[in-house]
């Protein structure tokens, strides 16, 4: 795992609520929450990927998994999932301007 996602104490494995490979990779920290790593044809579908990220976090929060943003010493934003104290090298912050608005998914 890299530092795009940090998992703290969660009673449930967050990947349980992921729908598809992209969302599982987000949770595992292999993809960036900003979508900056989208390349090729995926870049033309950036809006759909943004809705996917927002839907994932809304689903996690609806199942009781706390999601919050933190800022690293190297000016990166990471999503922290779970309850507990932040690691000492992170500072709590407001969501970055590109962050999905939660809940951003309409009832279907």
N, C-alpha and C positions, 0 to 999 in steps of 0.2 A: 504494500500500500504506500502511496506517496502522500503528500500533505494537502490534497484537495478536499478530503473528507476525513474527519476525525470521529471515531466511534468511542463514546464513553459507555458507562453502564447502561445497557438497554435490556429490558426483560425479554424482548423479542428480537430475533434476527431481522434487521431492516430489509434484507434482500428478499424476505418473504413477500413483501408488498411491491416489489419491482415487477414491472411488466416489460419484459424484453431485455435483450443484452445491453442496450444503451443505459437503461436505468440501473441495472446491476453494476455496470462499470462505473457509473456515477457514485454509487454507494461504496464501492471498493476503492474509490479514489483514483481510478485510472483515467477518468475524463474530467475536464474542467467544468465547473458549474456555470461559468460565463459563456460557454459554447465556443471559446476561442480556438479550440482544437478541431473544430469541424473543418473538413477539407474536401475538395472535389465536389461531387454531386451533393453531398450532405450539406454543404454550405448554402446551397440554394433552398434548402428546406429548414433554415435556421429558426424560423418562426414556429414550426411544428416541434422542433427539438426543445425550444423554450417552453412551449405548452406542456411537453412531456416532463421537463424538469419541475415545473410548477405543480403538475398533477401528482408527481411522485411525492413531493414534500407535503402537499395537502393530504395525501393518503396516509403518509407516515404520521402526521400530526393527528389525523382523525382516529388513529389506532393507538394514540397515547405516547408516541415517540417525540420527545422534545427536539426541535431543530432551531438552531440559532447561528448567527454569523460571528466570526471572530477574525481578528486582524493579526497577521504575523509580523515579526520584526523586519521581515524582508518585503513589506508592503504587498502582501498577498492576502486575499480573502479566502477563508476556508469555512465549510459548513460543519458545525459540530452537532452530532446527533447523540441524544441521550442526556440523562441527568448527571449531575456531578460538577465538580469544580473544573474550570478550564486549566489546561497545562500552563505552567508558569511563563512560557514563551509566547502565549497568546493573550490578546486583549479583546474583551467583548466590544462590539461596535454595532452601528446601524447597518442595515443591509446596503450593499453597494448599489449603484444606480442601475446596473444591468440585472440585478437579482430578480427572480420571479416574485410576483406579488401573490401572497398566499391568503386565503384560497382564491385562486385565479380561474378555477374550472367551474363552468356553469353546470347546474344540475341537468342531467340528461335523462 
